[in-house]
């Protein structure tokens, strides 16, 4: 596994609310660089710095992942993971009491 890969991808909403997985520090960094300048805040700055440090090998990828997740949570970007969605659909198909 590459050193910038996350142990677990981060699932975020992009564009018009489409979920996508962010599997690595580089992908998180690219997403952060594309974030509109007018919406950048302290959480964005911390996440960018953490990703940059991880890409240089100064901190672990999982540390940068945590900062990216904090940024995504603050901006309501976190999406449910696909396996959680699939599991809930499967459960609701089997159990008529689950909606």
N, C-alpha and C positions, 0 to 999 in steps of 0.2 A: 504494500500500500504506500502511496506517495505521502511524504511528510505533511502536505497541506490538506489532506483529506480528513473530513470530519468522521468520527466514529459513527454518527447517525446524521443523515442529511437534515437540514432545516427546511421545512415546508412553509413557503410564504405565498401570499397572493401578489400577482403582478398584473399589469395592464388593467383590464376591465374585470378584475377579480378572478383570474385564472390561477389555480394553484400550481406551483412549480417547486421542485426540490433544488436546494442549494447544497451541493455535496462537498464543497471545499472552500478553503480560505480564499483562493483566487476568485472563485465564483461570487463569494460574499463581497469581496473587495470590488469587483466589477459592478455589482448591484449598487453598492454604496456610492461609487463614482458617478453612476447614472442618476442618482437621487437628485431632484431639482434643488438648485442652490437656494432658492427662496424657502425651502422646507428644512434645510440643514440646521441642526441644533447640537447641543452638547452630546446627546446620545449618539448622533451621527459621527461627531468628531472622535469620540472615544472608540467607536467601532472601527472607524477608518484607521486610527492609530494602532489598534490591536491587530487588525488584519495585516497592516504594513509590517509590524514587528514580527508577526508569525511568518510572513513570507521571507523575512530576513533571517529567520531561525532564532530570534531572540526570545520568543515565548512559544508555548505549545499551541497547536491548532485548536485544541479544545478550549483554551482560554479565549482565543479570538472568537470561537463559536459562541461562547457565553455572552460576549459583548455584542455580537451580531443578533443573537436572540433577544437581548435586552432592547436593542434598537427596534427590532421587528415588533416586539410586544408594545413598546411605547407608541408606535405608529399603526397599530392594529393590522399588521401585515401577516401575522402567524396564521397559517392554515392548518386544519387538521391533517394529520398524516394519512396517506391513502389507505394504509392497512387498517387504521382506526375507522375510517369511513366504510370500508368494505366489511369490517367485522360488525359494525352497528347495523348495516343493511342486512347482513346475513342473519343476525340475531332477530331483527324485526320481521324478516321473512318467516322465521320459524315460530316466533312467539307473537300471537295476535295482540297481546297486551303492551308490547313495546312499540312506540311510535317514533 
